[in-house]
Amino acid sequence: MGDYVRQMPEASADLARRPQLSQRLHVDFVLLLLLSVLSLFGLVVLYSASGQEMGVVVRQGRYLVLGFIAMLVAAQIDLQRYRRLTPLGYLVGLVMLVMVIVAGADAKGAQRWLSLGGFRFQPSEIMKLLVPMSVAWFLSARVLPPRLWHVFAGLGLLGVPAALVILQPDLGTALLIAMSGLFALFMSGLGWRYILGAIALTIASAWPAWLFLLHDYQRQRILTLLNPESDKLGAGWNIIQSKTAIGSGGWSGKGWLNGTQSQLDFLPESHTDFIIAVLAEEFGLRGVLVLLAIYLLILLRGLWIGLRAQDSFSRLVAGSITLTFFVYIFVNMGMVSGLLPVVGVPLPLVSAGGTSLVTLLAGFGVLMAISTQRRLVV
Amino acid sequence: MAAQALKDQSYEARIFRARTGLVLLLVVSLLSLLLVRYFSLQITQHKIYQTESDRNRLQLQPLPPKRGLIYDRNGVLLAENRPSFVLSLVIERTPDLEETLARLQGMLDISGADIEKFMQRKGRRRPYEAVPLRFRLDESERSQLAVNRFVLPGVVVEATLVRYYPQGALFSHALGYVGRINQAEEAELDEVNYRGTNHVGKIGIEKYYEELLHGQVGYQNVETNALGRVLRVLERTDPVPGADITLSLDIGLQRTAYEALNGRRGAVVALDPNTGGVLALVSTPGFDTNLFVNGISTRDYSALRESLDLPLFNRAIQGQYPPGSTVKPIFGLAGLSYGLVTAETKIADPGWFTLPGQTRRFRDWTLRVRGGGHGAAVDLRQAIEESCDVYFYDLAHRMGIERLHDYTAPFGFGVASGIDTTHERRGILPSRQWKRDMRNEPWYAGETVNVGIGQGHLLATPLQLAVATSMLASRGQHYRPQMLSAVGGIPVAREAPTQFEAKADDWTVVQDAMYAVFHGKHGSARAAARGADYIMAGKSGTAQVVGIAQDAEYDADELVERHRDHGLFIAYAPFEAPQIAVAVVVENGGGGSTVAAPIARAVMDAWLAADEAVSGG
């Protein structure tokens, strides 16, 4: 009892002081804590998923450190400067996407990488951040909700980079880029007739897209999803093995480093896109629940930051970054568990990654900037 | 900043709040959907995936049993298993199959046919299973592969036990051979017991005793990774090896017969008249059965197939020949039994025979050599000793085809002998019924006359002749001929013989006549008996291959070799207590007494000498 009494004043003093500290340092401590816990959990899973290869973990740790630094730096930049620089960044991003197609490095038949002075990175990853920001930049200068031509302009802003990424070809990333832009449109109050019209149009165009736009391997992925048993050793192998891994984990899991599916190499891509299967196999549903709880808290924090933002640009950027983060989670966990087609989306901050990690964390840096840079409301 | 001025900040914030509410709803419901999905996989369907995961991890691997060995009666190995090195590829571990195949072709002798068969096998296996590409790697090939292992991902060299026949051609027709299981056999064989077995008996003893020789498959439960590599063995049930079997065949006798045939086309079958055990079963030319074990090359196979000597044809049990005069002892016995003749009955032999009211002359064989036949008073003994055709023309005519058929059938003509091997043929014992069924024609009296000297429609295999000879030797004991004598060192029980009944005096008459063939003053094979220290009995036979026109001259020298007569001989010895009965056929060999009798003599010599050595020592 005595302890409780003694702590109370300190705690309240802390509460009173913290906003000042976080505003002074431009750091959202809640977000920082959640992201750190998630990253550490991710490293633990990755060690097991990589077949206990310390090299993979160290490499991931290095990118995480780089990402956290990028996040803290991004949090320092003035929000107005973001707004002013967004169009320029967008144009540079487009140029880089064109360069990837013209002079990019090959990876499994797709050109996704660009080398700049010995530093390899994926411009498409950076566009995941720049596209919602530029749509937000454009819309925030208009009276909201957006009118028809605003909508088309916004669609143009997200459509061009998405189309360039499709050419690489990287359908998964292109869809994510387009979606991040669409989220900005949606958050700006896009009218329901547009939304319903777009949905109707999508369904109507799905058939011709199936016939003419999708590559064979992409069609195969969808067919395999619908009936993975059809090709047990070929295309269906991944999904069957990942479902087996997840299902065999049960409630409490087989224990860290003891997952037979992952440790005996039955699970493909176990340390990248399919890492959730390793987690589910070794830590069970308990582990999945902990992961989902962390994700949910991050998402709630993101939405909360958006709600408290002081202008439309900040709101739209915060909203679409948070939503994009959610899409990562949902698509990845959905595809590995056989709900969605396999489209090659990593599990954020858990899957081994490079550029994607850095841009993801830089995006959270922008969220932190929104969260901590407060002006007096006029 | 005009647009900015018109913006209603609080209205826009309200819109955003409303949308955030929707987003929150969406996020929570989709995360719940994920949760339901993971709950369903991990809790509701946990058992199913647990089993699936175990099945992934644990593999039941078959352990093929070792095939039983085959020995001759002296314990000499006739079929064994030798380690053979097989080059296989694990498809899953071979990133670029074509390149690897090309590399291998540059290193070893791998034919297009090898590649083709490999591709066929590949389709039937799972990607982590090794698919055989080349068999019988020699030591230098193996070291080549070992040195280049790092540029050959997925290439494995495995040692397996493979059938080997050390005696080669000598036992080719007696043993048969094993070969790789083909698709038709795969459907027939017990799927469980043959999991892991690559070879199966294709023909001969190897096929007939397949069940005995194969054994029972074993299993081991192993933990593997996705590449199929065994990490540890969890439990193991050892296979039960196939039984080692001993045959009644004698390698010395087999070799004697093979060498006596001396590269000609022919067959020798020797039986033990007291047991029915097969002592020798030779068909020449033989072939190297080892060629067939792992799939014979097209070149070797067509060489065997296209050879005019038909080396793949097992003459001993598949060759159907007119038995010629070798059947005369049986027909003589029939005449005595039916009371058509007695030992004293004599006929006049002018050198030919005519049916009453017909002019066609059935000629005696002596007509080629000299005129006048065998004399004015030929009895049964002389008719057999000198092989008088006219005596038997007359006897067969008086007996009629039905009685001839009925009397001869119990000697094993026209039916399979039931020997323990495959592909045996039945020969033909003609009758009126047979001719109606086969040709839809009536039987003619002249045909009976021809059958009377073992020609015409009558056909028998060397094995059938040996069985009949054995019955003549043992006075009617009919055994089913059998090569198997012991399984796992334990002698197999013999079927009891059936007894063919004839009067003792009649047997004596016929046996004495067969004695005279060797030892009589005019015996047709007296030359072959010279210098023997035991007494033997036999009968020669000569079978026409090409029909000779009514009055045409026959001159063996002028005939193409393949149109010459088949020489036949049956014999048994020792005369008083027979221990061996032999039938010999030499295709296109000419007269039976000159070409076939010495072979029979050599075989009997070998057997009785060995026997004496055993009993003496």
Interface residues (C-beta under 8 A of the other chain):
Chain A: A141 R142 V143 L144 P145 F186 M187 S188 G189 L233 Q241 K243 T244 A245 I246 G247 S248 G249 G250 W251 T260 Q261 L264 D265 F266 A280 G284 L285 V288 L289 L292 Y295 L296 L299 L300 L303 G306 L307 D311 S312 R315 L316 G319 T322 L323 F326 I329 F330 M333 G334 S337 L339
Chain B: A3 Q4 L6 K7 D8 Q9 Y11 E12 A13 I15 F16 R17 A18 R19 T20 V23 L24 V27 V28 L30 L31 L33 L34 L35 R37 Y38 F39 L41 Q42 I43 Q45 H46 I48 Y49 Q50 E52 S53 N56 R57 R126 P127 E223 T224 N225 A226 L227 L231
